[in-house]
């Protein structure tokens, strides 16, 4: 939580504000919000954990494909699962 989500071409999409992990399957979903207001008022999008390409060693950044918003972003947790 708190890691910046950055595309391979360097565009900042937001920050990880929540992580949801399914107990019955080894699957994680990240909620990405652009601002603190979005975090508290339900904005942003949900990103399946499999979309992440790499993570910074210090946990400060998650690298995702350039087409993440079009290809992977979901508007609800149920849609991302």
Short mmCIF file of the C-alpha atoms (twelve columns), coordinates in Angstrom:
data_MODEL
# 
_entry.id   MODEL 
# 
loop_
_atom_site.group_PDB 
_atom_site.id 
_atom_site.type_symbol 
_atom_site.label_atom_id 
_atom_site.label_alt_id 
_atom_site.label_comp_id 
_atom_site.label_asym_id 
_atom_site.label_seq_id 
_atom_site.Cartn_x 
_atom_site.Cartn_y 
_atom_site.Cartn_z 
_atom_site.pdbx_PDB_model_num 
ATOM 1  C CA . UNK A 1  0.000   0.000   0.000   1 
ATOM 2  C CA . UNK A 2  1.324   3.414   -0.968  1 
ATOM 3  C CA . UNK A 3  3.415   2.249   -3.938  1 
ATOM 4  C CA . UNK A 4  3.272   4.368   -7.081  1 
ATOM 5  C CA . UNK A 5  1.815   2.578   -10.111 1 
ATOM 6  C CA . UNK A 6  3.838   3.576   -13.165 1 
ATOM 7  C CA . UNK A 7  3.525   2.393   -16.764 1 
ATOM 8  C CA . UNK A 8  6.510   1.031   -18.692 1 
ATOM 9  C CA . UNK A 9  6.646   4.323   -20.579 1 
ATOM 10 C CA . UNK A 10 6.876   6.346   -17.327 1 
ATOM 11 C CA . UNK A 11 3.291   7.588   -16.863 1 
ATOM 12 C CA . UNK A 12 2.083   7.717   -13.242 1 
ATOM 13 C CA . UNK A 13 -1.384  6.127   -12.887 1 
ATOM 14 C CA . UNK A 14 -1.758  6.601   -9.144  1 
ATOM 15 C CA . UNK A 15 -0.935  4.840   -5.890  1 
ATOM 16 C CA . UNK A 16 -1.947  1.498   -4.467  1 
ATOM 17 C CA . UNK A 17 -4.557  2.369   -1.838  1 
ATOM 18 C CA . UNK A 18 -5.857  -1.131  -1.007  1 
ATOM 19 C CA . UNK A 19 -4.895  -4.753  -1.601  1 
ATOM 20 C CA . UNK A 20 -7.520  -7.494  -1.714  1 
ATOM 21 C CA . UNK A 21 -6.396  -11.126 -1.490  1 
ATOM 22 C CA . UNK A 22 -8.723  -14.052 -2.148  1 
ATOM 23 C CA . UNK A 23 -8.568  -16.799 0.454   1 
ATOM 24 C CA . UNK A 24 -9.801  -19.550 -1.873  1 
ATOM 25 C CA . UNK A 25 -7.391  -18.753 -4.733  1 
ATOM 26 C CA . UNK A 26 -3.893  -17.285 -4.757  1 
ATOM 27 C CA . UNK A 27 -5.016  -14.028 -6.375  1 
ATOM 28 C CA . UNK A 28 -4.473  -10.398 -5.437  1 
ATOM 29 C CA . UNK A 29 -6.236  -7.273  -6.682  1 
ATOM 30 C CA . UNK A 30 -4.895  -3.755  -6.150  1 
ATOM 31 C CA . UNK A 31 -7.023  -0.634  -5.905  1 
ATOM 32 C CA . UNK A 32 -5.261  2.288   -7.567  1 
ATOM 33 C CA . UNK A 33 -6.286  5.861   -6.736  1 
ATOM 34 C CA . UNK A 34 -4.850  9.060   -8.208  1 
ATOM 35 C CA . UNK A 35 -5.431  11.183  -5.118  1 
ATOM 36 C CA . UNK A 36 -6.353  11.009  -1.444  1 
ATOM 37 C CA . UNK A 37 -9.876  12.218  -2.298  1 
ATOM 38 C CA . UNK A 38 -10.347 9.335   -4.724  1 
ATOM 39 C CA . UNK A 39 -9.092  6.936   -2.081  1 
ATOM 40 C CA . UNK A 40 -11.739 8.037   0.432   1 
ATOM 41 C CA . UNK A 41 -14.644 8.551   -1.985  1 
ATOM 42 C CA . UNK A 42 -14.311 5.363   -3.999  1 
ATOM 43 C CA . UNK A 43 -12.598 6.620   -7.140  1 
ATOM 44 C CA . UNK A 44 -9.772  5.048   -9.036  1 
ATOM 45 C CA . UNK A 45 -9.716  1.542   -10.505 1 
ATOM 46 C CA . UNK A 46 -8.966  -2.057  -9.578  1 
ATOM 47 C CA . UNK A 47 -5.980  -3.843  -11.066 1 
ATOM 48 C CA . UNK A 48 -5.470  -7.628  -11.094 1 
ATOM 49 C CA . UNK A 49 -2.178  -8.589  -9.467  1 
ATOM 50 C CA . UNK A 50 -1.087  -10.494 -12.567 1 
ATOM 51 C CA . UNK A 51 -0.893  -7.193  -14.515 1 
ATOM 52 C CA . UNK A 52 2.188   -6.028  -12.597 1 
ATOM 53 C CA . UNK A 53 5.426   -6.472  -14.560 1 
ATOM 54 C CA . UNK A 54 7.835   -5.712  -11.731 1 
ATOM 55 C CA . UNK A 55 8.219   -4.057  -8.349  1 
ATOM 56 C CA . UNK A 56 10.953  -1.735  -7.096  1 
ATOM 57 C CA . UNK A 57 13.140  -3.486  -4.496  1 
ATOM 58 C CA . UNK A 58 12.153  -0.910  -1.870  1 
ATOM 59 C CA . UNK A 59 8.411   -1.330  -2.606  1 
ATOM 60 C CA . UNK A 60 7.988   2.265   -3.752  1 
ATOM 61 C CA . UNK A 61 6.917   1.519   -7.331  1 
ATOM 62 C CA . UNK A 62 4.947   -1.052  -9.333  1 
ATOM 63 C CA . UNK A 63 5.650   -1.172  -13.082 1 
ATOM 64 C CA . UNK A 64 2.683   -2.085  -15.299 1 
ATOM 65 C CA . UNK A 65 2.172   -2.314  -19.099 1 
ATOM 66 C CA . UNK A 66 1.604   0.917   -21.033 1 
ATOM 67 C CA . UNK A 67 -1.949  -0.174  -21.955 1 
ATOM 68 C CA . UNK A 68 -2.998  -1.020  -18.388 1 
ATOM 69 C CA . UNK A 69 -5.944  1.379   -18.211 1 
ATOM 70 C CA . UNK A 70 -7.468  -0.002  -21.421 1 
ATOM 71 C CA . UNK A 71 -6.589  -3.663  -20.948 1 
ATOM 72 C CA . UNK A 72 -6.607  -4.435  -17.204 1 
ATOM 73 C CA . UNK A 73 -8.335  -1.656  -15.227 1 
ATOM 74 C CA . UNK A 74 -11.699 -2.630  -13.722 1 
ATOM 75 C CA . UNK A 75 -14.272 -0.324  -12.180 1 
ATOM 76 C CA . UNK A 76 -15.201 -2.760  -9.393  1 
ATOM 77 C CA . UNK A 77 -13.551 -5.402  -7.266  1 
ATOM 78 C CA . UNK A 78 -15.951 -8.077  -8.552  1 
ATOM 79 C CA . UNK A 79 -15.013 -7.240  -12.138 1 
ATOM 80 C CA . UNK A 80 -11.283 -7.501  -11.342 1 
ATOM 81 C CA . UNK A 81 -11.666 -10.917 -9.726  1 
# 
